[in-house]
Amino acid sequence: MTETQVRPKDDGGQDRRDPDVDRVVTLPNAPRKQRRGYGGALLGGSALLLLLGGLALGVWRHYQAGLELAATAQQRRTMVPVVRVATIRNSDSTINVSLPATTTAFEAANILARTSGYIEKRYVDIGDRVKAGALLADITAPELDHQIAQAKATLVQNQATLQQTQASQELAQVTNARDSKLVKQGWLTLQQGDNDRLTLQAQQAAVSVAQANIEAQQAQIRILEQEKAYQRVVAPFDGVITQRAVDNGSLVQAGSTFMFTLQHPDVIRTQVFVPQDQAFGLGPGVDAVVRVPEIPGRTFPGKVTRIASALQPGSRTLLTEIDVPNPDGALSPGVYCTVELFIPRKTPSMIVPADAVIFDQAGVHVAVVEGDTVRMQKITIARDFGTEVEVHDGVKAGDQVVLNPMVNLAAGAKVSIRKDKPKTS
């Protein structure tokens, strides 16, 4: 048996039936439900009002933003930025170039043995100052004395041979003079006359050979005596002994054994390689200053004495020599130093502040102010000094360029130059 469901009647007075219910019992006292139509409409209207209000608010804000954007754009179009400028100036009349270098002696010579033998006595050592012609060492070679004695004895023999040959020449001359008359008279045959004449010629040639042998032997004696003189090793110029490679009793060979190094330090010669862009204008007489890190506060003035006539093909540098007086010996050969050259400028150029240079996709340029208008001008940088750059073209002395220009600064823009207050001390 199915359950009985009791439902109240609807407003139409009709009974509601459930298909699964066999019967319907009407309860006169059951409460009736209120109609929902007015509540749904009220809720839908509220939502619609909220939607319209939000849409109106969004449209109003968008409109206000557009007005502000237009006002900002107009302000930017009409605003004249205030900029700082600097005046371009001509570069100095001289180029100051500082380059690394090494000091060398004005004169330096490696002294080698010119004769073979043993060091009998060494008179100098490293650091000794010597004068030109001072004795550095004695070399002993007894066999050389024997060679000289032998050569002199051979010379005596050659001289005796010459005398003998001259006597034979005189005899042949007398015989030929006498027999030639007899041949003409017919007392002697022509064969005898030819023999006398040719014998005289042979003796004359023998005299010439004897004289040549004497001259050759005399030259050989001079060679040996020169080798004998080389046994006394002397200084070729004033200087300081900087190296020594022999000692008493050392065996030396002529032309191959290194003995001493002598350097003349009273004048220091410095070689420096000047780059191509700074070499034009460099020549003898240009002032230079040498500085040594280990001698702070002191400078060594000098002058360029000679330059190479051609640049090094690999490095594009010009070999330059500078002579620096060194009377007190403060500078030593072989010291690392820096050389500052004061080279007269041959190519005109301008100095531009580094803060004014603009690097972008258009290249390297500066913003030049002409009146109240900006003009972008390309430049070519020759040298970079850090806070300033040297340029060769694009601008001229007296031009005003913008310092630290804005990113959006463009050609044709209007600007106002800021007037800096004068500094008061």
VOGU-3710 file (C-alpha; in Angstrom, 3 decimals, decimal comma):
1> mtetqvrpkd> 0,000/0,000/0,000  1,318/3,376/-0,969  1,788/6,265/1,435  -0,677/9,042/1,393  0,795/12,499/0,642  -0,973/15,527/1,837  -0,391/18,693/-0,245  -2,035/22,029/0,110  -4,072/23,350/-2,724  -2,594/25,899/-5,029
11> dggqdrrdpd> -4,104/29,327/-5,513  -6,240/28,083/-8,363  -8,149/25,815/-6,037  -7,112/22,690/-7,842  -5,643/19,688/-6,216  -2,069/18,728/-6,955  -1,621/15,093/-7,664  1,451/13,000/-7,610  1,370/10,194/-10,107  2,670/7,770/-7,495
21> vdrvvtlpna> -0,010/8,676/-4,972  -3,327/6,810/-5,029  -5,279/9,551/-3,436  -5,102/13,101/-2,345  -6,262/14,361/0,941  -7,108/18,010/1,149  -6,095/19,687/4,377  -7,986/22,891/4,843  -5,621/24,206/7,530  -2,236/23,790/5,571
31> prkqrrgygg> -0,246/27,067/4,986  0,109/28,418/1,421  3,445/29,349/-0,162  4,049/32,969/-1,359  4,581/33,699/-5,048  8,204/34,262/-6,198  7,681/36,384/-9,372  8,170/39,837/-7,817  11,357/38,841/-5,919  13,143/37,515/-9,071
41> allggsalll> 12,341/40,605/-11,037  13,693/42,813/-8,277  16,918/40,824/-8,134  17,402/40,961/-11,926  16,832/44,687/-11,994  19,425/45,285/-9,304  22,024/43,257/-11,191  21,327/45,160/-14,367  21,708/48,479/-12,575  25,054/47,371/-11,124
51> llgglalgvw> 26,254/46,258/-14,548  25,263/49,527/-16,159  26,878/51,487/-13,320  30,164/49,588/-13,670  30,143/50,036/-17,449  29,523/53,744/-17,068  32,307/54,025/-14,506  34,745/52,236/-16,839  33,811/54,457/-19,770  34,252/57,549/-17,627
61> rhyqaglela> 37,696/56,434/-16,392  38,812/55,580/-19,930  37,705/58,997/-21,032  39,608/60,657/-18,196  42,758/58,632/-19,018  42,525/59,699/-22,641  42,245/63,324/-21,581  45,284/62,984/-19,312  47,293/61,251/-22,061  46,415/63,950/-24,549
71> ataqqrrtmv> 47,348/66,612/-22,016  50,675/64,887/-21,295  51,461/64,558/-25,000  50,588/68,185/-25,540  52,772/69,159/-22,598  55,643/67,136/-24,002  55,213/68,728/-27,395  55,207/72,180/-25,975  57,816/71,603/-23,213  61,355/72,865/-23,921
81> pvvrvatirn> 63,928/70,793/-21,985  66,750/72,543/-20,167  70,159/71,057/-21,039  73,745/71,550/-19,979  76,241/72,299/-22,735  80,011/72,458/-23,136  82,054/74,403/-25,664  84,390/72,518/-27,992  87,954/73,826/-27,972  91,030/73,365/-30,112
91> sdstinvslp> 93,562/70,822/-28,935  96,955/71,903/-27,648  99,788/72,727/-30,023  101,771/69,715/-28,769  100,883/66,079/-28,250  101,991/64,634/-24,937  102,746/60,954/-25,428  103,839/58,642/-22,622  105,380/55,340/-23,710  107,275/52,530/-21,967
101> atttafeaan> 110,970/52,165/-22,714  114,248/50,696/-21,471  117,455/52,601/-20,844  120,660/51,627/-22,603  124,213/52,905/-22,431  125,314/55,539/-24,919  128,196/53,241/-25,873  128,575/49,545/-25,128  131,208/47,060/-26,289  131,774/43,372/-25,752
111> ilartsgyie> 135,536/42,871/-25,527  136,821/39,589/-26,974  140,334/38,161/-27,038  142,240/39,029/-30,230  145,088/36,599/-29,564  145,262/33,091/-28,165  146,926/32,367/-24,843  146,366/32,455/-21,072  145,286/35,340/-18,854  148,461/36,291/-17,044
121> kryvdigdrv> 146,896/39,131/-15,026  143,380/40,590/-14,779  143,272/44,189/-13,551  139,541/45,078/-13,464  136,278/43,611/-12,212  132,549/44,313/-12,442  131,660/47,902/-11,500  135,136/49,347/-12,053  135,301/52,669/-13,896  138,078/52,835/-16,457
131> kagalladit> 139,480/55,410/-18,846  140,124/54,911/-22,534  143,391/52,973/-22,998  143,396/51,579/-19,448  144,891/48,073/-19,148  142,200/45,469/-18,467  144,206/42,229/-18,681  147,521/40,724/-19,871  147,608/37,615/-22,070  150,714/35,492/-22,239
141> apeldhqiaq> 151,588/33,427/-25,337  155,290/32,290/-25,461  154,823/30,551/-28,808  153,938/33,905/-30,338  157,354/35,247/-29,348  158,967/32,275/-31,074  156,928/32,902/-34,214  158,078/36,515/-34,271  161,715/35,456/-33,868  161,350/32,912/-36,647
151> akatlvqnqa> 159,730/35,464/-38,946  162,550/37,952/-38,324  165,181/35,287/-39,090  163,395/34,438/-42,323  163,454/38,129/-43,183  167,225/38,167/-42,747  167,500/35,181/-45,088  165,360/36,904/-47,685  167,472/40,031/-47,460  170,651/37,955/-48,007
161> tlqqtqasqe> 169,046/36,230/-50,968  168,251/39,643/-52,420  171,862/40,729/-52,110  173,047/37,535/-53,803  170,543/37,941/-56,602  171,503/41,552/-57,106  175,183/40,526/-57,448  174,274/37,934/-60,061  172,228/40,575/-61,877  175,201/42,929/-61,993
171> laqvtnards> 177,456/40,149/-63,362  174,932/39,250/-66,016  174,587/42,899/-66,958  178,355/43,372/-67,353  178,723/40,144/-69,349  175,879/41,045/-71,673  177,280/44,539/-72,274  180,726/43,126/-73,172  179,577/40,184/-75,280  177,069/42,222/-77,232
181> klvkqgwltl> 179,945/44,255/-78,739  181,873/41,096/-79,633  178,812/39,603/-81,274  178,480/42,683/-83,473  182,196/42,386/-84,422  181,776/38,691/-85,225  184,033/37,383/-82,487  181,135/35,648/-80,714  178,199/33,768/-82,112  174,629/35,039/-81,993
191> qqgdndrltl> 173,728/32,147/-79,690  176,175/33,401/-77,089  174,697/36,887/-77,345  171,152/35,548/-76,780  172,288/33,552/-73,754  173,866/36,611/-72,149  170,791/38,750/-72,800  168,301/36,197/-71,409  170,515/35,496/-68,384  170,398/39,190/-67,536
201> qaqqaavsva> 166,585/39,208/-67,745  166,371/36,142/-65,487  168,542/37,788/-62,874  166,461/40,915/-62,983  163,325/38,834/-62,337  165,065/37,030/-59,490  165,825/40,381/-57,854  162,125/41,326/-58,051  161,124/38,006/-56,479  163,613/38,490/-53,640
211> qanieaqqaq> 162,299/41,983/-52,986  158,694/40,707/-52,907  159,634/37,964/-50,466  161,146/40,561/-48,172  157,983/42,693/-48,280  155,787/39,647/-47,566  157,943/38,650/-44,635  157,876/42,156/-43,238  154,047/42,105/-43,424  153,997/38,773/-41,597
221> irileqekay> 156,167/40,215/-38,869  153,781/43,177/-38,508  150,865/40,750/-38,102  152,660/38,828/-35,407  153,675/42,013/-33,652  150,041/43,201/-33,741  148,990/39,930/-32,146  151,686/40,569/-29,598  150,154/43,990/-28,921  146,741/42,357/-28,451
231> qrvvapfdgv> 148,176/40,543/-25,447  147,556/43,808/-23,627  143,749/44,156/-23,440  142,853/47,846/-23,087  139,594/49,836/-22,769  138,379/51,365/-26,059  136,562/54,261/-24,304  135,688/55,627/-20,871  133,093/53,521/-19,093  132,170/50,937/-16,490
241> itqravdngs> 132,861/47,219/-16,561  129,425/45,586/-16,423  130,405/41,976/-17,203  133,506/39,828/-16,676  133,927/36,298/-18,023  137,642/35,509/-17,452  140,032/35,228/-14,554  143,744/34,732/-14,056  144,886/31,577/-15,857  141,861/31,375/-18,158
251> lvqagstfmf> 142,526/30,063/-21,661  141,363/32,413/-24,399  141,049/31,894/-28,131  141,548/34,687/-30,636  138,236/36,107/-31,898  135,951/33,808/-29,894  136,525/34,157/-26,153  134,339/36,807/-24,474  136,200/38,701/-21,752  134,467/41,941/-20,647
261> tlqhpdvirt> 131,506/44,227/-21,353  132,253/47,937/-21,153  129,460/50,544/-21,127  129,550/54,320/-21,207  126,797/55,462/-18,759  127,458/59,216/-18,611  124,827/59,609/-21,329  121,838/57,261/-21,344  120,332/56,328/-24,691  116,666/55,317/-24,642
271> qvfvpqdqaf> 114,935/53,613/-27,534  111,156/53,921/-27,817  108,675/52,882/-30,498  106,181/55,676/-31,245  102,796/54,678/-32,790  101,944/55,901/-36,274  99,193/58,329/-35,211  101,672/60,126/-32,954  104,823/59,843/-35,066  104,000/62,688/-37,470
281> glgpgvdavv> 105,765/65,783/-36,203  108,421/63,781/-34,364  112,022/64,624/-35,216  115,459/65,376/-33,749  115,349/68,108/-31,133  111,907/67,249/-29,724  111,874/67,524/-25,928  111,421/64,396/-23,842  111,297/63,487/-20,166  112,307/60,127/-18,712
291> rvpeipgrtf> 110,748/58,896/-15,459  111,711/55,840/-13,427  109,133/54,337/-11,018  111,828/53,617/-8,425  112,980/57,268/-8,425  109,744/59,141/-7,672  109,694/62,906/-7,800  112,617/63,175/-10,198  112,581/63,637/-13,944  115,429/63,233/-16,421
301> pgkvtriasa> 115,088/65,651/-19,347  116,479/64,748/-22,735  115,998/65,305/-26,438  115,267/63,154/-29,436  118,575/62,676/-31,241  117,647/60,361/-34,105  114,649/58,598/-35,613  114,286/55,783/-38,114  113,261/56,892/-41,577  110,598/54,171/-41,855
311> lqpgsrtllt> 107,946/52,655/-39,601  108,087/49,040/-38,487  105,790/47,160/-40,913  104,439/44,792/-38,271  103,661/47,227/-35,453  103,355/50,516/-37,422  105,701/52,218/-34,966  108,658/54,546/-35,455  111,944/53,730/-33,717  113,116/56,802/-31,812
321> eidvpnpdga> 116,295/57,340/-29,787  116,543/59,834/-26,935  119,800/60,889/-25,269  119,559/61,795/-21,581  122,542/63,313/-19,729  123,463/61,236/-16,693  126,421/62,980/-15,025  125,681/61,697/-11,507  124,993/58,124/-12,626  121,469/58,085/-11,195
331> lspgvyctve> 120,249/56,187/-14,257  121,608/52,765/-15,070  121,481/50,915/-18,375  118,756/48,297/-18,613  116,212/50,098/-16,359  112,483/50,084/-17,199  111,191/53,640/-17,564  108,505/55,752/-19,178  109,272/58,400/-21,779  107,032/61,425/-22,223
341> lfiprktpsm> 107,392/63,104/-25,598  106,201/66,623/-26,415  105,507/66,275/-30,132  104,461/69,340/-32,166  100,973/68,774/-33,564  100,747/68,577/-37,353  97,067/67,594/-37,710  94,460/70,033/-36,258  91,900/68,467/-33,909  89,264/69,395/-31,320
351> ivpadavifd> 88,625/68,331/-27,743  85,091/67,132/-26,936  83,834/66,099/-23,452  83,232/62,366/-23,272  79,796/63,009/-21,670  78,638/64,592/-24,940  79,407/61,597/-27,174  76,386/59,538/-28,271  76,799/55,905/-29,366  73,784/54,359/-31,093
361> qagvhvavve> 72,767/52,540/-34,259  73,441/55,699/-36,258  77,093/55,697/-35,233  79,112/58,114/-33,113  77,812/61,674/-32,962  77,153/64,646/-30,701  74,149/66,931/-30,221  75,200/70,418/-31,320  73,022/73,325/-30,138  72,529/76,061/-32,736
371> gdtvrmqkit> 70,468/78,848/-31,216  67,740/76,828/-29,517  67,703/73,877/-31,949  69,555/70,569/-31,729  71,571/69,251/-34,677  73,025/65,732/-34,626  76,575/65,738/-35,991  78,695/62,654/-36,683  82,289/62,718/-35,437  85,442/60,614/-35,761
381> iardfgteve> 87,306/59,898/-32,526  91,093/59,947/-32,855  92,121/59,461/-29,225  90,267/58,754/-25,987  91,534/60,500/-22,850  88,812/59,164/-20,540  86,928/62,332/-19,627  87,627/63,886/-23,038  88,055/62,668/-26,591  90,042/64,092/-29,479
391> vhdgvkagdq> 88,188/64,325/-32,793  89,468/65,252/-36,251  86,279/66,153/-38,096  82,547/66,810/-37,727  82,740/69,771/-35,331  84,699/72,975/-34,945  86,020/75,013/-32,079  83,293/77,064/-30,393  80,444/74,618/-31,054  78,227/73,906/-28,051
401> vvlnpmvnla> 77,353/70,256/-27,444  74,785/68,815/-25,049  76,174/67,014/-22,012  74,487/63,749/-21,004  71,760/64,130/-23,649  68,320/62,583/-23,072  67,533/59,315/-24,786  64,637/60,837/-26,745  66,581/63,920/-27,797  66,285/64,121/-31,589
411> agakvsirkd> 67,538/66,374/-34,349  65,455/69,534/-34,664  64,284/69,484/-31,032  64,026/72,768/-29,175  66,129/73,102/-26,031  66,974/75,725/-23,473  70,568/76,075/-22,255  70,943/76,028/-18,508  72,797/79,008/-17,120  75,182/77,760/-14,451
421> kpkts> 75,769/80,100/-11,551  79,335/81,348/-11,318  81,327/79,693/-8,606  82,281/81,921/-5,699  85,380/81,324/-3,680
//
